[in-house]
């Protein structure tokens, strides 16, 4: 399913809450704050345009780089490889997932 998702699929849910499952604690709530296309438009038919998403979550706990089960009301459950980008101005942590 992940290979079928596009920039538009996530852009429709910008500023909405996603829940990140981590260990045995309750899911962390994170806001989708950015969806960006990367590189140039693919020239091959059937190849999606690479894109990234950025989620902003609480400062604690700081999640390590790994695959997480991420849930959204409309999009369902996704297994995403999240990379911590560091804190924003308010100290909340940003995480990025890249789709190629």
CORTAKA-V714084 format. One record per residue. N is the residue number from 1. NEAR is the number of other C-alpha atoms within 10 Angstrom. D_FIRST is the distance of its C-alpha to the first C-alpha in Angstrom with 2 decimals. Layout:
# CORTAKA-V714084
N NEAR D_FIRST
N NEAR D_FIRST
This chain:
# CORTAKA-V714084
1 6 0.00
2 9 3.82
3 9 5.43
4 10 5.40
5 13 6.90
6 18 10.64
7 18 13.91
8 13 14.74
9 12 11.93
10 18 13.50
11 16 17.00
12 10 17.27
13 19 17.34
14 17 19.79
15 14 22.43
16 16 20.61
17 19 20.31
18 23 17.44
19 19 18.35
20 23 18.06
21 17 18.89
22 16 21.49
23 7 23.75
24 6 25.83
25 7 26.48
26 10 25.23
27 15 22.02
28 17 22.91
29 18 22.55
30 22 21.45
31 18 21.63
32 22 19.33
33 17 22.18
34 16 20.90
35 23 18.20
36 15 19.50
37 17 18.81
38 14 20.03
39 9 22.25
40 8 22.98
41 11 21.04
42 11 19.67
43 9 22.15
44 7 20.00
45 6 18.46
46 8 14.71
47 12 14.38
48 17 13.12
49 16 15.67
50 17 15.29
51 19 15.50
52 17 16.14
53 20 16.35
54 22 19.31
55 25 19.79
56 24 23.39
57 24 24.27
58 16 27.58
59 15 29.79
60 10 30.08
61 10 28.47
62 15 27.33
63 19 23.99
64 12 23.92
65 13 21.36
66 11 18.63
67 15 15.19
68 18 15.25
69 15 13.61
70 22 13.53
71 19 13.85
72 14 14.53
73 11 16.25
74 7 14.31
75 13 10.81
76 9 10.86
77 14 10.21
78 15 8.43
79 15 9.81
80 18 11.37
81 16 14.21
82 23 16.97
83 17 20.26
84 18 23.34
85 14 25.15
86 13 28.21
87 16 30.03
88 11 30.55
89 6 34.05
90 7 33.97
91 12 32.89
92 15 29.36
93 21 26.79
94 24 24.08
95 23 20.80
96 19 18.61
97 16 15.05
98 17 14.66
99 19 11.86
100 12 13.33
